[in-house]
Structure formats: structure tokens, C-alpha cells
């Protein structure tokens, strides 16, 4: 220790000076800087010998004292070493800084570990410095907890205290919340926290969200119901359940304040709710003067119906006296056709998407278009989802998604290359808990220690649509949604002649009705099948009376996905998923079937149809259908040969 420093350090005016002087000397400061530090420390302690008492003074007064006597290094050292408690009002009122050197001196290994983690996550230098050097010291000073012992409870307490700060600006508080999120990420990647941070504030529990319902007894019943259903529902489904119950509860409180229990409900209350539900506008955090969507109206009524039915079935004391909501009350949802992109727009969009600067948006958009994934399925893909099955090529294993089904989708070489490039870009990340199972999972789309969200995909689509020059009817840039890429993928396959079963498999549909929407789109294949079918109908059916259709309404000529078998008195529309019909053409192949010469044209047309159907079955590999058609062809040829050699006997008077 130099003589100049010793003069201050050995002066026993205050017991903090000795320890502070020894610590300051280890920082490697010059003699002049050390003397200046200790001089300011003595001046400050001369005015405020009790630092704990000084910390109780108003924040503005303390800031004025620090501007007058620049003794913040002394106070930050005392706070970081646990000699005094620093409140967040003082720490957040101004970005005081000046604590990183102290922290590095006290806990060098912990800070080296944080910086190494930030480099592995490829954080920018400025963001890493903002979190590690500027924010972590404030957390330690407030909590008196070194970095290596920070846990979820401490950080949650810091977050709660931050919400009580009144002396800092809104910008500062927003920055501190972002830094707290970053610190949670670092500690998770270091293995110090068991769970990664969640974006935004944690979702409020059911009782807090339902607190808006005025009637206490109804609110309690709704909360109890949500808690019971949450045992078998996912988090998103539980949130949707709460969102649908809130409008019903608030409606009763506003329109029928005398209703305090569900047992008081009558049918006219439900009818009033159904009428109001059709015209209600958005409320809450998305409040705007616009009617809610058809799906929101449908979901609210369906949830209320299930709610009242369930508590009645469960025998709750406050159940309605009789059933009040029926199936006919639930609004029908519209069933629009898929909104696929036109071929030229699709090609222009994908060309523009391939030039995006964002590697995540570039890879995800290509994957959505080339594999027909839903957005959630894409974001939930795991490392190792690309599987090489040898002779059958490379496939994408799609995880459990919207319908709880898992499937495999073939991939082309361009998509495989894009996925490989992204896997190299993402680098090494710590596995995140799976939202369904909680099991640590290496998700494919993670970056800088975070799971990526749909926002960048949507932003990439907007940029690509603008870059491709795609515009809507109003001249504005075309709004392309991620799900439209799935529609375009499925429509392309349907138009290329893919069978219904194969299309169901690659799309992950569980019912044929879901896939048939793509088969009903206007396409060259459908048009050709229709023209061919309607031409045959007009040859054999009589002209219909005025005002009546020439083809029965139940007949749908949907390309080759239905078995279109002509019989003498009509047409068969048996669905191909039911397999070969055991009764098909049973008359034509029966030994007792004896047609007359006047039936020869019909039999010849039928023979032509059977040949086409046999060719279609052979192309698809349907062995049972090929054998059936062969039997019918043999029988029809025999009948036609016999009738062609039988003269037609004219009618005699």
C-alpha cells in the first residue's frame, strides 16, 4: 500500500474505510485515483456515518447527495458486499453503473461463466454487457445473493419489486424487464435454473382472470369448473375455456344483475345471451369496435352449453333446474374452401422468400410450403426429425400437433439442404421442456437460447409478399398467412392426382371430410372428370322437366376419388374408403341376367366405363377392383356379342 493511500486507510474515522481501501487497491487503480476515491468516501461518511439510515431517505434526496459527493463506488461496494441494503428505487432511478468492476473482483469465476455462455449463444457484445455488467450487479446489490446462488424465487422477488418502483421512467423499467429475461436465459443455459424464461408475464390463474365476473357465486362456479377441466386440457385449451366463460359471466352481471347463482337461470336469459353474442365486440386487451369472429361466437356458446351440461351431470348444487342450451343454439361455423395461392403468386412468393435476410424465416417458410405443416407443428419440430429411410428417401417426422397425431412427410433435396443449414446456424442449445410432456427436448427452431415464435415467420411472409410485388384487390401488399402455404401444398398435390388416402396421410387429417375440401377446388383434373361424366349422363338420361335438374342432386362427380360405376337405373357413389362393393355389377355378372337388343347401346357405354375404371384401378394398384372389373368386362362382352348377332324384331300391330 502506498503512503498516500495508507494515510486515509489507516485513519480510524470510520470502520468501512479500511475494507474499502483494501478492495480499491486490488482494482489496479493509480495512486491518484485511489486517493480521490477515499477522499470522496470520507467526505460522504462524514455527512452520513450511518449508511443504512441514509438508504431510508427519499430517492430524490439520495440522488442529489450522490451528485454533490460522487461516492457511488463506496455505496455500491457496501451494497454488493452485504454491508448495506440497496433498494430498487435507487438502483433503477438512474443507470448508475460503476458496479461491474466490483462484481468482477468479488466473483470472477461466476462472471466468466456468464460471459462464456453469452458467447456460446452468440449474443451481441452490447446486449451481453448490458445484462452481465450492468444488470447483474443490481440484482446482487438488491438481493445480497451472489450470481452462483441466484434462483427462481430470488428473481421472481426481484421482478415483483421492480413492479413497485415509482422513481424510474417507463423506458428504464422496460429495459430492466428485458435484462431480467436475458439473465434468466443465461442462468437456464448454465444449468442454474430448471426452466427457461417465458415471454411476457406469466398467465394469470383462473380465479384472477375470472375476477371480472361480477356475481361471486357464478364466478366461484366458473373457477371450480376451469380447475376441474384443466386436469385433462392443455394450457392453451384452458386459456380458451376461460376466454369463453368470461363473456357469459360479464353479460349476466351487466344485463341481469339480480342473477347471483346459476340455479336462477331460465331459458330467456340464455336467449338474451345468444342474441347479444351475435353482435358483441372485442373486449379486454384486444378491445376494438369490431364484432368478434364467427369462431369466437361459436366457441362461447359451445363452452356455455358444455359448462351447464357438465355441472348438471356432476350434480353440483348450483346447477340449473333444467337444460337451457341445446345443440340447435350453437352457431354453425362457415366452411370456406382452402385459400391456396395461385401458381404464379406461389412461385413469386417462394422466390422472394429464398432471398430473405432472416435465416429462420427463410427456412421455416420453405418448410411450411414444401411439407404442408401447420404453424405449431413447424415450431415444435425437434432435432433428428429428418429421417433417411433408404430406398423410400428422406422423410420429415412431424410431431404431435393440433389433432394429436404423428405422421411422416417426404422431403425434397432443397428442403433438406435448408434444414441442414439451419441446424448448423442454431448451434448448441440447452434442451427446453416440452410444453406437452415437460421432458427436456432439443427443438429445431431455437436461437440464442430461446425458442423461436411465429412472429418472424409472419414478418418474413410480409417482406416476401412485398418483395414479390403481390398485391390485393385494394392495391395493398397481399396478406399471406402461414396456413395458406399448407393450403397451397395440399391443393398442388390434389391437382396432381394424389389419392384421397395419401393426401390424408401427408396432411395428418383424421377424417375424409377434412381432406375432401381440397378435392372440391376448381382444378383441371376435376373439370376433366366433370366434363366426361356429364357427357355420359346426357347421353343416357332423358331430358328433365322444366325446373328440375338433369342429374340427381346426390350425385357428385369428384374426379377419380369415387367409384363411378354405371348401372342401368342410376349411378353408384360408394366411397372408396369403404373398399370394393360386394354387390357392384351383380346383375351383369348373374347367369339369369338376359338383356334385350334395345339395351345394347347402354351395355356398350357401360363396357367403355368399366374399361376406364379398370385402367384407373390398375394405376392405383387396387387388386380387388381390377379383378371385379375383369369379371364385369367378360360378362358385358358376352352380352354385347350375343345382342350384336340378334336381329331386332319390329313391333307388329
Secondary structure as GFF3:
##gff-version 3
##sequence-region A 1 653
A	DSSP	alpha_helix	3	9	.	.	.	ID=ss1
A	DSSP	alpha_helix	15	25	.	.	.	ID=ss2
A	DSSP	alpha_helix	31	47	.	.	.	ID=ss3
A	DSSP	alpha_helix	51	55	.	.	.	ID=ss4
A	DSSP	alpha_helix	59	68	.	.	.	ID=ss5
A	DSSP	alpha_helix	72	80	.	.	.	ID=ss6
A	DSSP	alpha_helix	88	93	.	.	.	ID=ss7
A	DSSP	alpha_helix	100	106	.	.	.	ID=ss8
A	DSSP	alpha_helix	108	120	.	.	.	ID=ss9
A	DSSP	alpha_helix	125	129	.	.	.	ID=ss10
A	DSSP	pi_helix	130	135	.	.	.	ID=ss11
A	DSSP	alpha_helix	136	143	.	.	.	ID=ss12
A	DSSP	three_ten_helix	147	149	.	.	.	ID=ss13
A	DSSP	alpha_helix	152	163	.	.	.	ID=ss14
A	DSSP	alpha_helix	170	189	.	.	.	ID=ss15
A	DSSP	alpha_helix	206	209	.	.	.	ID=ss16
A	DSSP	three_ten_helix	210	212	.	.	.	ID=ss17
A	DSSP	alpha_helix	216	229	.	.	.	ID=ss18
A	DSSP	alpha_helix	235	255	.	.	.	ID=ss19
A	DSSP	three_ten_helix	262	264	.	.	.	ID=ss20
A	DSSP	alpha_helix	267	279	.	.	.	ID=ss21
A	DSSP	beta_strand	281	282	.	.	.	ID=ss22
A	DSSP	three_ten_helix	284	286	.	.	.	ID=ss23
A	DSSP	beta_strand	288	291	.	.	.	ID=ss24
A	DSSP	alpha_helix	294	313	.	.	.	ID=ss25
A	DSSP	three_ten_helix	327	329	.	.	.	ID=ss26
A	DSSP	alpha_helix	343	353	.	.	.	ID=ss27
A	DSSP	alpha_helix	359	371	.	.	.	ID=ss28
A	DSSP	alpha_helix	375	379	.	.	.	ID=ss29
A	DSSP	beta_strand	386	388	.	.	.	ID=ss30
A	DSSP	three_ten_helix	390	392	.	.	.	ID=ss31
A	DSSP	beta_strand	394	398	.	.	.	ID=ss32
A	DSSP	beta_strand	407	410	.	.	.	ID=ss33
A	DSSP	alpha_helix	413	426	.	.	.	ID=ss34
A	DSSP	beta_strand	432	433	.	.	.	ID=ss35
A	DSSP	beta_strand	440	441	.	.	.	ID=ss36
A	DSSP	beta_strand	446	447	.	.	.	ID=ss37
A	DSSP	beta_strand	450	451	.	.	.	ID=ss38
A	DSSP	alpha_helix	455	467	.	.	.	ID=ss39
A	DSSP	alpha_helix	482	495	.	.	.	ID=ss40
A	DSSP	alpha_helix	500	507	.	.	.	ID=ss41
A	DSSP	alpha_helix	512	519	.	.	.	ID=ss42
A	DSSP	alpha_helix	524	540	.	.	.	ID=ss43
A	DSSP	beta_strand	565	567	.	.	.	ID=ss44
A	DSSP	beta_strand	570	572	.	.	.	ID=ss45
A	DSSP	three_ten_helix	576	578	.	.	.	ID=ss46
A	DSSP	three_ten_helix	597	599	.	.	.	ID=ss47
A	DSSP	alpha_helix	600	620	.	.	.	ID=ss48
A	DSSP	alpha_helix	623	644	.	.	.	ID=ss49
###
